[in-house]
Amino acid sequence: MLAALTENDEGLLQKHPNRRWRRPNSAKRGDYFCQVRFLWRLARNCLRRLCLLIFDFRRFFSDPI
């Protein structure tokens, strides 16, 4: 990824003391919000699917043989 950066893109990244590249704090907050939103959406989707699975099992096992 770093090899594909041009001279103009180098200003977007800062050198961190532990030798990792990182973004400035303003971009970090936006990324954090995006990650939290993604995690909430994922959790909501998983919870919805779990509830539907439970309801399907209840319906399946309540039917007479």
PyMOL CGO cylinders between C-alpha atoms (Angstrom):
from pymol import cmd
from pymol.cgo import CYLINDER

trace = [
    CYLINDER, 0.00, 0.00, 0.00, 2.74, 2.45, 0.91, 0.3, 1, 1, 1, 1, 1, 1,
    CYLINDER, 2.74, 2.45, 0.91, 4.64, 1.74, -2.31, 0.3, 1, 1, 1, 1, 1, 1,
    CYLINDER, 4.64, 1.74, -2.31, 1.66, 2.95, -4.37, 0.3, 1, 1, 1, 1, 1, 1,
    CYLINDER, 1.66, 2.95, -4.37, 1.56, 6.40, -2.72, 0.3, 1, 1, 1, 1, 1, 1,
    CYLINDER, 1.56, 6.40, -2.72, 2.60, 9.40, -4.74, 0.3, 1, 1, 1, 1, 1, 1,
    CYLINDER, 2.60, 9.40, -4.74, 4.41, 12.49, -3.46, 0.3, 1, 1, 1, 1, 1, 1,
    CYLINDER, 4.41, 12.49, -3.46, 1.06, 14.26, -2.93, 0.3, 1, 1, 1, 1, 1, 1,
    CYLINDER, 1.06, 14.26, -2.93, -0.32, 11.42, -0.82, 0.3, 1, 1, 1, 1, 1, 1,
    CYLINDER, -0.32, 11.42, -0.82, 2.60, 11.39, 1.63, 0.3, 1, 1, 1, 1, 1, 1,
    CYLINDER, 2.60, 11.39, 1.63, 1.14, 14.41, 3.43, 0.3, 1, 1, 1, 1, 1, 1,
    CYLINDER, 1.14, 14.41, 3.43, -1.90, 12.34, 4.43, 0.3, 1, 1, 1, 1, 1, 1,
    CYLINDER, -1.90, 12.34, 4.43, 0.16, 9.93, 6.51, 0.3, 1, 1, 1, 1, 1, 1,
    CYLINDER, 0.16, 9.93, 6.51, 2.41, 10.67, 9.46, 0.3, 1, 1, 1, 1, 1, 1,
    CYLINDER, 2.41, 10.67, 9.46, 5.31, 8.65, 10.77, 0.3, 1, 1, 1, 1, 1, 1,
    CYLINDER, 5.31, 8.65, 10.77, 4.51, 7.22, 14.21, 0.3, 1, 1, 1, 1, 1, 1,
    CYLINDER, 4.51, 7.22, 14.21, 7.28, 6.75, 16.82, 0.3, 1, 1, 1, 1, 1, 1,
    CYLINDER, 7.28, 6.75, 16.82, 6.91, 2.97, 16.78, 0.3, 1, 1, 1, 1, 1, 1,
    CYLINDER, 6.91, 2.97, 16.78, 7.63, 2.98, 13.01, 0.3, 1, 1, 1, 1, 1, 1,
    CYLINDER, 7.63, 2.98, 13.01, 4.07, 2.49, 11.84, 0.3, 1, 1, 1, 1, 1, 1,
    CYLINDER, 4.07, 2.49, 11.84, 2.26, 4.76, 9.42, 0.3, 1, 1, 1, 1, 1, 1,
    CYLINDER, 2.26, 4.76, 9.42, -0.90, 6.32, 10.71, 0.3, 1, 1, 1, 1, 1, 1,
    CYLINDER, -0.90, 6.32, 10.71, -3.41, 8.96, 9.72, 0.3, 1, 1, 1, 1, 1, 1,
    CYLINDER, -3.41, 8.96, 9.72, -3.87, 12.31, 11.44, 0.3, 1, 1, 1, 1, 1, 1,
    CYLINDER, -3.87, 12.31, 11.44, -6.31, 12.51, 14.36, 0.3, 1, 1, 1, 1, 1, 1,
    CYLINDER, -6.31, 12.51, 14.36, -9.10, 14.09, 12.29, 0.3, 1, 1, 1, 1, 1, 1,
    CYLINDER, -9.10, 14.09, 12.29, -9.18, 11.13, 9.90, 0.3, 1, 1, 1, 1, 1, 1,
    CYLINDER, -9.18, 11.13, 9.90, -8.88, 8.73, 12.82, 0.3, 1, 1, 1, 1, 1, 1,
    CYLINDER, -8.88, 8.73, 12.82, -12.11, 10.02, 14.40, 0.3, 1, 1, 1, 1, 1, 1,
    CYLINDER, -12.11, 10.02, 14.40, -13.99, 9.59, 11.13, 0.3, 1, 1, 1, 1, 1, 1,
    CYLINDER, -13.99, 9.59, 11.13, -12.65, 6.07, 10.72, 0.3, 1, 1, 1, 1, 1, 1,
    CYLINDER, -12.65, 6.07, 10.72, -13.62, 5.25, 14.29, 0.3, 1, 1, 1, 1, 1, 1,
    CYLINDER, -13.62, 5.25, 14.29, -17.20, 6.44, 13.70, 0.3, 1, 1, 1, 1, 1, 1,
    CYLINDER, -17.20, 6.44, 13.70, -17.37, 4.37, 10.52, 0.3, 1, 1, 1, 1, 1, 1,
    CYLINDER, -17.37, 4.37, 10.52, -16.08, 1.27, 12.35, 0.3, 1, 1, 1, 1, 1, 1,
    CYLINDER, -16.08, 1.27, 12.35, -18.58, 1.71, 15.20, 0.3, 1, 1, 1, 1, 1, 1,
    CYLINDER, -18.58, 1.71, 15.20, -21.43, 2.16, 12.76, 0.3, 1, 1, 1, 1, 1, 1,
    CYLINDER, -21.43, 2.16, 12.76, -20.32, -0.97, 10.90, 0.3, 1, 1, 1, 1, 1, 1,
    CYLINDER, -20.32, -0.97, 10.90, -20.10, -2.97, 14.15, 0.3, 1, 1, 1, 1, 1, 1,
    CYLINDER, -20.10, -2.97, 14.15, -23.56, -1.85, 15.28, 0.3, 1, 1, 1, 1, 1, 1,
    CYLINDER, -23.56, -1.85, 15.28, -24.99, -2.79, 11.88, 0.3, 1, 1, 1, 1, 1, 1,
    CYLINDER, -24.99, -2.79, 11.88, -23.25, -6.17, 12.03, 0.3, 1, 1, 1, 1, 1, 1,
    CYLINDER, -23.25, -6.17, 12.03, -24.49, -6.82, 15.58, 0.3, 1, 1, 1, 1, 1, 1,
    CYLINDER, -24.49, -6.82, 15.58, -28.03, -5.81, 14.66, 0.3, 1, 1, 1, 1, 1, 1,
    CYLINDER, -28.03, -5.81, 14.66, -27.95, -8.04, 11.60, 0.3, 1, 1, 1, 1, 1, 1,
    CYLINDER, -27.95, -8.04, 11.60, -26.61, -11.01, 13.60, 0.3, 1, 1, 1, 1, 1, 1,
    CYLINDER, -26.61, -11.01, 13.60, -29.19, -10.49, 16.35, 0.3, 1, 1, 1, 1, 1, 1,
    CYLINDER, -29.19, -10.49, 16.35, -31.99, -10.32, 13.78, 0.3, 1, 1, 1, 1, 1, 1,
    CYLINDER, -31.99, -10.32, 13.78, -30.84, -13.54, 12.12, 0.3, 1, 1, 1, 1, 1, 1,
    CYLINDER, -30.84, -13.54, 12.12, -30.51, -15.26, 15.50, 0.3, 1, 1, 1, 1, 1, 1,
    CYLINDER, -30.51, -15.26, 15.50, -34.06, -14.25, 16.48, 0.3, 1, 1, 1, 1, 1, 1,
    CYLINDER, -34.06, -14.25, 16.48, -35.43, -15.50, 13.17, 0.3, 1, 1, 1, 1, 1, 1,
    CYLINDER, -35.43, -15.50, 13.17, -33.57, -18.78, 13.63, 0.3, 1, 1, 1, 1, 1, 1,
    CYLINDER, -33.57, -18.78, 13.63, -35.01, -19.20, 17.13, 0.3, 1, 1, 1, 1, 1, 1,
    CYLINDER, -35.01, -19.20, 17.13, -38.52, -18.53, 15.85, 0.3, 1, 1, 1, 1, 1, 1,
    CYLINDER, -38.52, -18.53, 15.85, -38.01, -21.03, 13.02, 0.3, 1, 1, 1, 1, 1, 1,
    CYLINDER, -38.01, -21.03, 13.02, -36.81, -23.68, 15.48, 0.3, 1, 1, 1, 1, 1, 1,
    CYLINDER, -36.81, -23.68, 15.48, -39.77, -23.04, 17.78, 0.3, 1, 1, 1, 1, 1, 1,
    CYLINDER, -39.77, -23.04, 17.78, -42.17, -23.38, 14.87, 0.3, 1, 1, 1, 1, 1, 1,
    CYLINDER, -42.17, -23.38, 14.87, -40.42, -26.49, 13.52, 0.3, 1, 1, 1, 1, 1, 1,
    CYLINDER, -40.42, -26.49, 13.52, -40.30, -28.31, 16.87, 0.3, 1, 1, 1, 1, 1, 1,
    CYLINDER, -40.30, -28.31, 16.87, -43.85, -27.33, 17.85, 0.3, 1, 1, 1, 1, 1, 1,
    CYLINDER, -43.85, -27.33, 17.85, -45.38, -28.96, 14.76, 0.3, 1, 1, 1, 1, 1, 1,
    CYLINDER, -45.38, -28.96, 14.76, -46.72, -32.46, 15.39, 0.3, 1, 1, 1, 1, 1, 1,
    CYLINDER, -46.72, -32.46, 15.39, -44.98, -35.37, 13.71, 0.3, 1, 1, 1, 1, 1, 1,
]
cmd.load_cgo(trace, "trace")
